[in-house]
Amino acid sequence: MYSTRKVKTKSGSTAIQVVRYVGHRSKMAKHMGSAKDELEIRMLQEKANEWIDQQTAQTNLFPVQKQKTLLVDRGECVSDTRICLPILPMLHPGV
């Protein structure tokens, strides 16, 4: 059975690996990547979990509902899902 692990590298970043424990040793099956930002680490962990789901026929005992995420370059807003309506003053007849 595959699992994911986080490993600190010499450069200070965190590497995400998919490993398989055989006996009391771990064998690395796939290196997903490394990142320094917590958001990028979570994205790599999600990518690793998707890879595990594709490689194994075993279903997850506690399935996680996947949410759609919008990736945006830092400092630049590409789109907004909120609808902005202008605030109009209330018009009262006879006032």
N, C-alpha and C positions, 0 to 999 in steps of 0.2 A: 504494500500500500504506500502510495506517495504522500508526502507532506511537504510543507514549505518551511524554510528557516531563513532568518536574517543573520547576516555575518558582517561584522565591522571590518573594513579594509584598512590598509595602511594610510591611505589618503584621507580617511575620516568619513568616507561615504559608507552607505549600507548596501550590501549585495543581497539580492533575493535569489534563493536557490530552491529547486525542487529536488528533494532527496528521497531515497528509499532506504529504510533501515533493514539490513540483513544481518542476523545475529545481533551482536552488540556494536556493529559498525554501520556507518552511513555511507551510501554510495550516491554521488551526485548524478542525477539524471539530466538536469537542464539548468543552466544559468540564465535567469530571466533578465538580469541587468542590475545596475547599481544606481543609487540616487542619494542626494543629500537632503532633499526637501521631503517633509512628511507626506505631502500630497502625492508626490511621485512614487514614494515607497508604497503607499496604499494602492496606487494604480498598478504597480508591478506585482503586488500580492494578488490583486484581482486577476491579472493576466496569468499568473502562475496557477491560480485555482481553475481558471478556464482551461488551461493546458492539461491539468490533471483530469478534469471532467472529460476532455476529448480522448485522453489516453486510456482511461479505465472504463469498463462497462458497469462498474458499481455505482449505484445511485447514492446520493448524499442523504444521510439520515435526517439532517436538519437543513432542507434546501433554503437558500437565501433568495429573496425576491430581488431581481436585478433592477436597478434604477438607471435611467438614461442620464448620462452626464454630458455637460457641454464643456468642451475644452476651449479655453480662450488664452491667447498670449497674454503674458503679464502686462498690466498697464493699459490694455486695449480692450474695449468692450465691443464684441462683434454683433450680438443681438440681445434683446431683452424680451422675456416672455410675458412681462406684465403689460397690461393695457393701461395707459395713462390717459385719464379724462380731465379736461380742464375744469376747474372749479368756477362755477358761475354763481353770481350773487342771486339770492332768492328775490324774485320780483313779486311784491304784494300789491294787488290793485287797491287803489285808494290811499296809498301811503305817500 
